[in-house]
């Protein structure tokens, strides 16, 4: 695969821009500066350096991000900064079907919700993860305004009715960790679902954090605002 095409697929700009990066000596492969955009390389597994930053070729991008509070999961945020500003430019510019679209969030978290957020440029993966038939469990750590009691926990497990759906919505698992902290597992995603479910049992969410999707846990060493690539094992654990 041509070097300028490799850079293009990884989000470093148009093919003309990528060719210019190579011609100007801004790209190195295996420690060697490259100046020929047409130089052929095996793309899979290729590591390279662009303008002093190390990169690795990924056919598709799969990321996890520790979303901080005060950010929106939108390319065009209305009030708060976008989570996409936490990512390097190439991830925001990866081309899809001839257009610059970059990675997209797999579902959304409210601006005041923190925790595990997946991003990818794989549309099929987004569709699979978003399908209500998949029932991928998501675990939330909830801080409540009022003290919890066992009756509230049992109602969340039994099911509560939300105003937009006459069918009861049930937690797949629920446990009170202390007087004001709840661990809640859901297998479907509705608008403001955790907050509305907790409100339906007579309490209120004061803070909300997503700690796990499927078998993938948010690593304790991934600080708010940081991201990392997901490997094959991590991807497999999501659906496990």
C-alpha atoms as an extended CHARMM CRD file, in Angstrom:
* protein
*
       240  EXT
         1         1  UNK       CA              0.0000000000        0.0000000000        0.0000000000  PROA      1               0.0000000000
         2         2  UNK       CA              1.3520000000        3.4460000000       -0.8720000000  PROA      2               0.0000000000
         3         3  UNK       CA              2.6120000000        5.4420000000        2.0740000000  PROA      3               0.0000000000
         4         4  UNK       CA              0.4300000000        8.4580000000        1.3010000000  PROA      4               0.0000000000
         5         5  UNK       CA             -2.6130000000        6.1710000000        1.0850000000  PROA      5               0.0000000000
         6         6  UNK       CA             -1.7300000000        4.6780000000        4.4700000000  PROA      6               0.0000000000
         7         7  UNK       CA             -1.5950000000        8.1520000000        6.0100000000  PROA      7               0.0000000000
         8         8  UNK       CA             -4.8710000000        9.0710000000        4.3320000000  PROA      8               0.0000000000
         9         9  UNK       CA             -6.7160000000        6.0510000000        5.7590000000  PROA      9               0.0000000000
        10        10  UNK       CA             -5.4160000000        6.9280000000        9.2430000000  PROA      10              0.0000000000
        11        11  UNK       CA             -6.8070000000       10.4680000000        9.1410000000  PROA      11              0.0000000000
        12        12  UNK       CA             -3.7700000000       12.6130000000        8.4090000000  PROA      12              0.0000000000
        13        13  UNK       CA             -5.5600000000       14.7010000000        5.7990000000  PROA      13              0.0000000000
        14        14  UNK       CA             -6.3600000000       14.5700000000        2.1090000000  PROA      14              0.0000000000
        15        15  UNK       CA             -4.1650000000       12.4980000000       -0.1680000000  PROA      15              0.0000000000
        16        16  UNK       CA             -2.4600000000       15.7060000000       -1.3040000000  PROA      16              0.0000000000
        17        17  UNK       CA             -1.7520000000       16.7180000000        2.2980000000  PROA      17              0.0000000000
        18        18  UNK       CA             -0.4530000000       13.2300000000        3.0880000000  PROA      18              0.0000000000
        19        19  UNK       CA              1.8200000000       13.2510000000        0.0550000000  PROA      19              0.0000000000
        20        20  UNK       CA              3.1320000000       16.6240000000        1.1870000000  PROA      20              0.0000000000
        21        21  UNK       CA              3.8900000000       15.3280000000        4.6860000000  PROA      21              0.0000000000
        22        22  UNK       CA              6.0270000000       12.5930000000        3.1610000000  PROA      22              0.0000000000
        23        23  UNK       CA              7.7670000000       14.8350000000        0.6300000000  PROA      23              0.0000000000
        24        24  UNK       CA              8.6470000000       17.3480000000        3.3560000000  PROA      24              0.0000000000
        25        25  UNK       CA             10.3210000000       14.6540000000        5.4700000000  PROA      25              0.0000000000
        26        26  UNK       CA              7.7190000000       14.5720000000        8.2440000000  PROA      26              0.0000000000
        27        27  UNK       CA              7.1460000000       10.8030000000        8.0620000000  PROA      27              0.0000000000
        28        28  UNK       CA              9.4820000000        8.0460000000        9.2600000000  PROA      28              0.0000000000
        29        29  UNK       CA              9.0830000000        4.2720000000        9.0380000000  PROA      29              0.0000000000
        30        30  UNK       CA             11.3740000000        2.0110000000       11.0770000000  PROA      30              0.0000000000
        31        31  UNK       CA             13.4280000000        5.0700000000       12.0070000000  PROA      31              0.0000000000
        32        32  UNK       CA             14.0200000000        6.0580000000        8.3980000000  PROA      32              0.0000000000
        33        33  UNK       CA             12.7350000000        9.3500000000        7.0080000000  PROA      33              0.0000000000
        34        34  UNK       CA             10.5990000000        8.7360000000        3.9180000000  PROA      34              0.0000000000
        35        35  UNK       CA             10.3340000000       11.2090000000        1.0450000000  PROA      35              0.0000000000
        36        36  UNK       CA              8.5370000000        9.1570000000       -1.6170000000  PROA      36              0.0000000000
        37        37  UNK       CA              4.7240000000        9.1390000000       -1.1650000000  PROA      37              0.0000000000
        38        38  UNK       CA              4.4630000000        6.1890000000       -3.5660000000  PROA      38              0.0000000000
        39        39  UNK       CA              6.7520000000        3.9660000000       -1.5010000000  PROA      39              0.0000000000
        40        40  UNK       CA              4.9370000000        0.6780000000       -0.8240000000  PROA      40              0.0000000000
        41        41  UNK       CA              4.5730000000       -0.8350000000        2.6560000000  PROA      41              0.0000000000
        42        42  UNK       CA              2.6210000000       -3.6850000000        4.1810000000  PROA      42              0.0000000000
        43        43  UNK       CA             -0.0230000000       -1.7010000000        6.0570000000  PROA      43              0.0000000000
        44        44  UNK       CA             -1.0950000000       -4.3250000000        8.6070000000  PROA      44              0.0000000000
        45        45  UNK       CA              1.0490000000       -3.9740000000       11.7200000000  PROA      45              0.0000000000
        46        46  UNK       CA              2.9630000000       -0.9750000000       10.3550000000  PROA      46              0.0000000000
        47        47  UNK       CA              4.2480000000        1.5240000000       12.8910000000  PROA      47              0.0000000000
        48        48  UNK       CA              5.3780000000        4.9520000000       11.7450000000  PROA      48              0.0000000000
        49        49  UNK       CA              6.1280000000        8.4390000000       13.0190000000  PROA      49              0.0000000000
        50        50  UNK       CA              4.4150000000       11.5930000000       11.7580000000  PROA      50              0.0000000000
        51        51  UNK       CA              5.7580000000       14.9850000000       12.7930000000  PROA      51              0.0000000000
        52        52  UNK       CA              7.4150000000       13.4470000000       15.8430000000  PROA      52              0.0000000000
        53        53  UNK       CA              4.4260000000       11.4080000000       17.0200000000  PROA      53              0.0000000000
        54        54  UNK       CA              4.3810000000        7.6090000000       16.8840000000  PROA      54              0.0000000000
        55        55  UNK       CA              1.3810000000        5.9420000000       15.2630000000  PROA      55              0.0000000000
        56        56  UNK       CA              0.3010000000        2.4160000000       14.3640000000  PROA      56              0.0000000000
        57        57  UNK       CA             -1.8650000000        1.3840000000       11.4260000000  PROA      57              0.0000000000
        58        58  UNK       CA             -5.4000000000        0.2760000000       12.3410000000  PROA      58              0.0000000000
        59        59  UNK       CA             -7.7670000000       -0.9050000000        9.6320000000  PROA      59              0.0000000000
        60        60  UNK       CA            -10.6200000000        0.1270000000       11.9190000000  PROA      60              0.0000000000
        61        61  UNK       CA            -10.3880000000        2.2700000000       15.0310000000  PROA      61              0.0000000000
        62        62  UNK       CA            -11.8030000000        0.9410000000       18.3010000000  PROA      62              0.0000000000
        63        63  UNK       CA            -11.2020000000        3.1030000000       21.3650000000  PROA      63              0.0000000000
        64        64  UNK       CA            -12.2260000000        3.4770000000       24.9540000000  PROA      64              0.0000000000
        65        65  UNK       CA            -12.3920000000        6.9030000000       26.5450000000  PROA      65              0.0000000000
        66        66  UNK       CA            -12.8000000000        7.8370000000       30.1960000000  PROA      66              0.0000000000
        67        67  UNK       CA            -15.3990000000       10.5410000000       29.7140000000  PROA      67              0.0000000000
        68        68  UNK       CA            -15.0610000000       13.3850000000       32.1940000000  PROA      68              0.0000000000
        69        69  UNK       CA            -17.9670000000       15.4070000000       33.5270000000  PROA      69              0.0000000000
        70        70  UNK       CA            -18.8220000000       18.6100000000       31.6940000000  PROA      70              0.0000000000
        71        71  UNK       CA            -18.4370000000       17.2010000000       28.1840000000  PROA      71              0.0000000000
        72        72  UNK       CA            -20.9680000000       16.3540000000       25.4860000000  PROA      72              0.0000000000
        73        73  UNK       CA            -20.9460000000       13.2600000000       23.2480000000  PROA      73              0.0000000000
        74        74  UNK       CA            -21.6390000000       15.3800000000       20.1730000000  PROA      74              0.0000000000
        75        75  UNK       CA            -19.6240000000       16.6350000000       17.2250000000  PROA      75              0.0000000000
        76        76  UNK       CA            -21.5500000000       19.9060000000       17.5350000000  PROA      76              0.0000000000
        77        77  UNK       CA            -22.0260000000       20.4900000000       21.2710000000  PROA      77              0.0000000000
        78        78  UNK       CA            -24.6050000000       23.0120000000       22.4080000000  PROA      78              0.0000000000
        79        79  UNK       CA            -23.1410000000       24.1090000000       25.7490000000  PROA      79              0.0000000000
        80        80  UNK       CA            -20.2500000000       21.9690000000       26.9470000000  PROA      80              0.0000000000
        81        81  UNK       CA            -17.0020000000       20.9870000000       25.2220000000  PROA      81              0.0000000000
        82        82  UNK       CA            -17.1860000000       17.9630000000       22.9440000000  PROA      82              0.0000000000
        83        83  UNK       CA            -15.5630000000       14.6860000000       24.0000000000  PROA      83              0.0000000000
        84        84  UNK       CA            -14.0520000000       14.5980000000       20.5110000000  PROA      84              0.0000000000
        85        85  UNK       CA            -11.7110000000       17.4350000000       21.4430000000  PROA      85              0.0000000000
        86        86  UNK       CA            -10.0170000000       14.9460000000       23.7970000000  PROA      86              0.0000000000
        87        87  UNK       CA             -8.8490000000       12.9000000000       20.8050000000  PROA      87              0.0000000000
        88        88  UNK       CA             -5.9160000000       13.6320000000       18.4790000000  PROA      88              0.0000000000
        89        89  UNK       CA             -6.7280000000       15.1210000000       15.0810000000  PROA      89              0.0000000000
        90        90  UNK       CA             -6.2000000000       11.9690000000       12.9870000000  PROA      90              0.0000000000
        91        91  UNK       CA             -8.8620000000       10.0650000000       14.9540000000  PROA      91              0.0000000000
        92        92  UNK       CA            -11.3290000000       12.8830000000       14.2870000000  PROA      92              0.0000000000
        93        93  UNK       CA            -10.4840000000       12.9390000000       10.5800000000  PROA      93              0.0000000000
        94        94  UNK       CA            -10.4400000000        9.2530000000        9.6280000000  PROA      94              0.0000000000
        95        95  UNK       CA            -12.2730000000        8.9440000000        6.2930000000  PROA      95              0.0000000000
        96        96  UNK       CA            -15.3760000000        6.8240000000        5.8710000000  PROA      96              0.0000000000
        97        97  UNK       CA            -16.8390000000        6.1270000000        2.4340000000  PROA      97              0.0000000000
        98        98  UNK       CA            -14.9340000000        9.0170000000        0.9240000000  PROA      98              0.0000000000
        99        99  UNK       CA            -15.9640000000       11.5720000000        3.5540000000  PROA      99              0.0000000000
       100       100  UNK       CA            -14.1740000000       12.8020000000        6.6610000000  PROA      100             0.0000000000
       101       101  UNK       CA            -16.2300000000       11.5730000000        9.5960000000  PROA      101             0.0000000000
       102       102  UNK       CA            -13.7510000000       10.3080000000       12.1620000000  PROA      102             0.0000000000
       103       103  UNK       CA            -14.6200000000        8.0090000000       15.0270000000  PROA      103             0.0000000000
       104       104  UNK       CA            -18.1180000000        8.1400000000       16.4950000000  PROA      104             0.0000000000
       105       105  UNK       CA            -19.3340000000        7.4780000000       20.0170000000  PROA      105             0.0000000000
       106       106  UNK       CA            -21.1620000000        4.1910000000       20.5140000000  PROA      106             0.0000000000
       107       107  UNK       CA            -24.1840000000        5.5990000000       22.3120000000  PROA      107             0.0000000000
       108       108  UNK       CA            -24.0200000000        8.6900000000       24.4730000000  PROA      108             0.0000000000
       109       109  UNK       CA            -23.5190000000        9.7130000000       28.0670000000  PROA      109             0.0000000000
       110       110  UNK       CA            -25.0520000000       12.8880000000       29.5190000000  PROA      110             0.0000000000
       111       111  UNK       CA            -22.7310000000       15.8470000000       30.0240000000  PROA      111             0.0000000000
       112       112  UNK       CA            -22.6390000000       15.2620000000       33.8020000000  PROA      112             0.0000000000
       113       113  UNK       CA            -22.1280000000       11.4800000000       33.4940000000  PROA      113             0.0000000000
       114       114  UNK       CA            -18.5970000000       10.0920000000       33.6270000000  PROA      114             0.0000000000
       115       115  UNK       CA            -17.0120000000        6.7960000000       32.7350000000  PROA      115             0.0000000000
       116       116  UNK       CA            -16.5310000000        4.2930000000       29.9530000000  PROA      116             0.0000000000
       117       117  UNK       CA            -17.3270000000        5.4590000000       26.4290000000  PROA      117             0.0000000000
       118       118  UNK       CA            -16.5750000000        3.4610000000       23.2790000000  PROA      118             0.0000000000
       119       119  UNK       CA            -15.6970000000        5.1550000000       19.9870000000  PROA      119             0.0000000000
       120       120  UNK       CA            -15.1360000000        3.6340000000       16.5490000000  PROA      120             0.0000000000
       121       121  UNK       CA            -15.2950000000        4.2430000000       12.8100000000  PROA      121             0.0000000000
       122       122  UNK       CA            -16.8400000000        0.8030000000       12.2890000000  PROA      122             0.0000000000
       123       123  UNK       CA            -20.4860000000        1.4530000000       11.4370000000  PROA      123             0.0000000000
       124       124  UNK       CA            -21.4150000000       -2.2290000000       11.6710000000  PROA      124             0.0000000000
       125       125  UNK       CA            -20.0010000000       -2.3800000000       15.2050000000  PROA      125             0.0000000000
       126       126  UNK       CA            -22.0080000000        0.6910000000       16.2350000000  PROA      126             0.0000000000
       127       127  UNK       CA            -25.1570000000       -0.8820000000       14.7960000000  PROA      127             0.0000000000
       128       128  UNK       CA            -24.5660000000       -4.1800000000       16.6100000000  PROA      128             0.0000000000
       129       129  UNK       CA            -23.8610000000       -2.4830000000       19.9190000000  PROA      129             0.0000000000
       130       130  UNK       CA            -26.8960000000       -0.2060000000       19.5660000000  PROA      130             0.0000000000
       131       131  UNK       CA            -29.3360000000       -2.9670000000       18.6550000000  PROA      131             0.0000000000
       132       132  UNK       CA            -31.9240000000       -3.5600000000       21.4080000000  PROA      132             0.0000000000
       133       133  UNK       CA            -31.7150000000       -7.2780000000       20.6190000000  PROA      133             0.0000000000
       134       134  UNK       CA            -28.0970000000       -7.4600000000       21.7520000000  PROA      134             0.0000000000
       135       135  UNK       CA            -28.8200000000       -6.7780000000       25.4460000000  PROA      135             0.0000000000
       136       136  UNK       CA            -25.1980000000       -5.8220000000       26.1840000000  PROA      136             0.0000000000
       137       137  UNK       CA            -25.0520000000       -5.1790000000       29.9570000000  PROA      137             0.0000000000
       138       138  UNK       CA            -23.8190000000       -1.7930000000       31.1140000000  PROA      138             0.0000000000
       139       139  UNK       CA            -22.8600000000       -1.2100000000       34.7370000000  PROA      139             0.0000000000
       140       140  UNK       CA            -23.3780000000        2.1520000000       36.4320000000  PROA      140             0.0000000000
       141       141  UNK       CA            -22.2340000000        3.4490000000       39.8040000000  PROA      141             0.0000000000
       142       142  UNK       CA            -24.9350000000        5.7750000000       41.1250000000  PROA      142             0.0000000000
       143       143  UNK       CA            -24.7350000000        8.2980000000       43.9360000000  PROA      143             0.0000000000
       144       144  UNK       CA            -28.1850000000        9.1580000000       45.2480000000  PROA      144             0.0000000000
       145       145  UNK       CA            -29.4840000000       12.2550000000       47.0130000000  PROA      145             0.0000000000
       146       146  UNK       CA            -31.5470000000       10.3650000000       49.5830000000  PROA      146             0.0000000000
       147       147  UNK       CA            -30.6720000000        7.2350000000       51.5790000000  PROA      147             0.0000000000
       148       148  UNK       CA            -31.3450000000        3.9580000000       49.8160000000  PROA      148             0.0000000000
       149       149  UNK       CA            -33.4880000000        1.1890000000       51.2100000000  PROA      149             0.0000000000
       150       150  UNK       CA            -34.0880000000       -2.3970000000       50.1680000000  PROA      150             0.0000000000
       151       151  UNK       CA            -37.5530000000       -1.5540000000       48.8690000000  PROA      151             0.0000000000
       152       152  UNK       CA            -36.0510000000        0.7650000000       46.2610000000  PROA      152             0.0000000000
       153       153  UNK       CA            -33.5810000000       -1.9130000000       45.1960000000  PROA      153             0.0000000000
       154       154  UNK       CA            -36.3580000000       -4.4900000000       44.8630000000  PROA      154             0.0000000000
       155       155  UNK       CA            -38.5130000000       -2.1430000000       42.8010000000  PROA      155             0.0000000000
       156       156  UNK       CA            -35.6270000000       -1.4990000000       40.3960000000  PROA      156             0.0000000000
       157       157  UNK       CA            -35.1800000000       -5.2470000000       40.0010000000  PROA      157             0.0000000000
       158       158  UNK       CA            -38.9150000000       -5.8830000000       39.6310000000  PROA      158             0.0000000000
       159       159  UNK       CA            -39.3760000000       -3.0720000000       37.1040000000  PROA      159             0.0000000000
       160       160  UNK       CA            -40.6130000000        0.4970000000       37.0110000000  PROA      160             0.0000000000
       161       161  UNK       CA            -42.8000000000        2.1910000000       34.4190000000  PROA      161             0.0000000000
       162       162  UNK       CA            -41.3570000000        5.2170000000       32.6220000000  PROA      162             0.0000000000
       163       163  UNK       CA            -43.6140000000        7.8130000000       31.0460000000  PROA      163             0.0000000000
       164       164  UNK       CA            -42.7030000000        6.9410000000       27.4380000000  PROA      164             0.0000000000
       165       165  UNK       CA            -43.2030000000        3.1640000000       27.6850000000  PROA      165             0.0000000000
       166       166  UNK       CA            -46.0170000000        1.2630000000       29.4110000000  PROA      166             0.0000000000
       167       167  UNK       CA            -43.8180000000       -1.8230000000       29.7640000000  PROA      167             0.0000000000
       168       168  UNK       CA            -41.8670000000       -2.0500000000       33.0210000000  PROA      168             0.0000000000
       169       169  UNK       CA            -38.1320000000       -1.4060000000       32.7080000000  PROA      169             0.0000000000
       170       170  UNK       CA            -36.0760000000       -3.7120000000       34.9120000000  PROA      170             0.0000000000
       171       171  UNK       CA            -32.5130000000       -3.6310000000       36.1340000000  PROA      171             0.0000000000
       172       172  UNK       CA            -30.5670000000       -6.7760000000       35.2430000000  PROA      172             0.0000000000
       173       173  UNK       CA            -28.7630000000       -6.4240000000       38.5830000000  PROA      173             0.0000000000
       174       174  UNK       CA            -28.9250000000       -3.9270000000       41.4110000000  PROA      174             0.0000000000
       175       175  UNK       CA            -27.2390000000       -3.6390000000       44.7810000000  PROA      175             0.0000000000
       176       176  UNK       CA            -26.8300000000       -0.9070000000       47.3590000000  PROA      176             0.0000000000
       177       177  UNK       CA            -23.1200000000       -0.4610000000       48.0740000000  PROA      177             0.0000000000
       178       178  UNK       CA            -23.7510000000        1.9040000000       50.9640000000  PROA      178             0.0000000000
       179       179  UNK       CA            -26.4500000000        4.2830000000       52.1420000000  PROA      179             0.0000000000
       180       180  UNK       CA            -26.1650000000        6.5560000000       49.0810000000  PROA      180             0.0000000000
       181       181  UNK       CA            -24.4010000000        4.4130000000       46.4720000000  PROA      181             0.0000000000
       182       182  UNK       CA            -26.0150000000        2.0040000000       44.0590000000  PROA      182             0.0000000000
       183       183  UNK       CA            -24.5570000000       -0.3460000000       41.4460000000  PROA      183             0.0000000000
       184       184  UNK       CA            -27.0420000000       -0.7810000000       38.6310000000  PROA      184             0.0000000000
       185       185  UNK       CA            -26.7690000000       -3.0330000000       35.5640000000  PROA      185             0.0000000000
       186       186  UNK       CA            -28.9620000000       -2.3520000000       32.5320000000  PROA      186             0.0000000000
       187       187  UNK       CA            -29.3010000000       -4.2700000000       29.2690000000  PROA      187             0.0000000000
       188       188  UNK       CA            -31.1970000000       -1.6540000000       27.2920000000  PROA      188             0.0000000000
       189       189  UNK       CA            -30.6660000000        2.0070000000       26.6810000000  PROA      189             0.0000000000
       190       190  UNK       CA            -33.3520000000        4.6600000000       26.9790000000  PROA      190             0.0000000000
       191       191  UNK       CA            -33.0840000000        8.4200000000       27.2630000000  PROA      191             0.0000000000
       192       192  UNK       CA            -31.8480000000        9.3670000000       30.7660000000  PROA      192             0.0000000000
       193       193  UNK       CA            -32.7610000000        5.8270000000       31.8060000000  PROA      193             0.0000000000
       194       194  UNK       CA            -30.8010000000        5.5500000000       35.0410000000  PROA      194             0.0000000000
       195       195  UNK       CA            -31.9320000000        8.9400000000       36.2840000000  PROA      195             0.0000000000
       196       196  UNK       CA            -35.5610000000        8.2290000000       35.4190000000  PROA      196             0.0000000000
       197       197  UNK       CA            -35.5340000000        4.7770000000       36.9810000000  PROA      197             0.0000000000
       198       198  UNK       CA            -34.0710000000        6.0810000000       40.2250000000  PROA      198             0.0000000000
       199       199  UNK       CA            -36.6060000000        8.9310000000       40.2260000000  PROA      199             0.0000000000
       200       200  UNK       CA            -39.4090000000        6.3890000000       39.7180000000  PROA      200             0.0000000000
       201       201  UNK       CA            -38.5460000000        4.7390000000       43.0460000000  PROA      201             0.0000000000
       202       202  UNK       CA            -38.5470000000        8.0360000000       44.9140000000  PROA      202             0.0000000000
       203       203  UNK       CA            -34.8790000000        8.9760000000       44.8570000000  PROA      203             0.0000000000
       204       204  UNK       CA            -32.6150000000       11.2040000000       42.7870000000  PROA      204             0.0000000000
       205       205  UNK       CA            -29.2830000000       10.7070000000       41.0080000000  PROA      205             0.0000000000
       206       206  UNK       CA            -26.6020000000       13.0860000000       42.2420000000  PROA      206             0.0000000000
       207       207  UNK       CA            -23.6840000000       11.5440000000       40.3080000000  PROA      207             0.0000000000
       208       208  UNK       CA            -23.5050000000        8.8520000000       37.6480000000  PROA      208             0.0000000000
       209       209  UNK       CA            -20.5290000000        6.8490000000       36.3980000000  PROA      209             0.0000000000
       210       210  UNK       CA            -20.4470000000        4.0180000000       33.8510000000  PROA      210             0.0000000000
       211       211  UNK       CA            -17.8310000000        1.4880000000       34.8980000000  PROA      211             0.0000000000
       212       212  UNK       CA            -18.3740000000       -1.4360000000       32.5320000000  PROA      212             0.0000000000
       213       213  UNK       CA            -19.7880000000       -2.4450000000       29.1490000000  PROA      213             0.0000000000
       214       214  UNK       CA            -20.1920000000       -6.1850000000       28.6810000000  PROA      214             0.0000000000
       215       215  UNK       CA            -17.0370000000       -7.7280000000       30.0990000000  PROA      215             0.0000000000
       216       216  UNK       CA            -14.9670000000       -4.5980000000       29.5060000000  PROA      216             0.0000000000
       217       217  UNK       CA            -14.2150000000       -2.6200000000       32.6500000000  PROA      217             0.0000000000
       218       218  UNK       CA            -12.8990000000        0.9240000000       32.7240000000  PROA      218             0.0000000000
       219       219  UNK       CA             -9.2320000000        0.5060000000       33.7060000000  PROA      219             0.0000000000
       220       220  UNK       CA             -8.3450000000        2.1900000000       37.0270000000  PROA      220             0.0000000000
       221       221  UNK       CA             -5.2280000000        3.6870000000       35.4350000000  PROA      221             0.0000000000
       222       222  UNK       CA             -7.1790000000        5.4410000000       32.6520000000  PROA      222             0.0000000000
       223       223  UNK       CA             -7.7270000000        8.9430000000       34.0170000000  PROA      223             0.0000000000
       224       224  UNK       CA            -10.6850000000       11.1660000000       33.0620000000  PROA      224             0.0000000000
       225       225  UNK       CA            -10.0930000000       12.5930000000       29.5910000000  PROA      225             0.0000000000
       226       226  UNK       CA             -7.6650000000        9.8340000000       28.5730000000  PROA      226             0.0000000000
       227       227  UNK       CA             -8.2470000000        7.2520000000       25.8350000000  PROA      227             0.0000000000
       228       228  UNK       CA             -6.6060000000        4.0950000000       24.5220000000  PROA      228             0.0000000000
       229       229  UNK       CA             -6.9040000000        1.6150000000       21.6900000000  PROA      229             0.0000000000
       230       230  UNK       CA             -8.9510000000       -1.5460000000       22.1680000000  PROA      230             0.0000000000
       231       231  UNK       CA             -7.3060000000       -4.7930000000       21.1200000000  PROA      231             0.0000000000
       232       232  UNK       CA             -8.9890000000       -7.9670000000       19.9370000000  PROA      232             0.0000000000
       233       233  UNK       CA             -9.2450000000       -9.3940000000       23.4520000000  PROA      233             0.0000000000
       234       234  UNK       CA            -10.9100000000       -6.2720000000       24.8270000000  PROA      234             0.0000000000
       235       235  UNK       CA            -13.3520000000       -6.1770000000       21.9030000000  PROA      235             0.0000000000
       236       236  UNK       CA            -14.2560000000       -9.8250000000       22.4430000000  PROA      236             0.0000000000
       237       237  UNK       CA            -14.9000000000       -9.1590000000       26.1410000000  PROA      237             0.0000000000
       238       238  UNK       CA            -17.5600000000       -6.5650000000       25.3480000000  PROA      238             0.0000000000
       239       239  UNK       CA            -19.8920000000       -9.1520000000       23.9100000000  PROA      239             0.0000000000
       240       240  UNK       CA            -18.7870000000      -11.9630000000       26.2320000000  PROA      240             0.0000000000
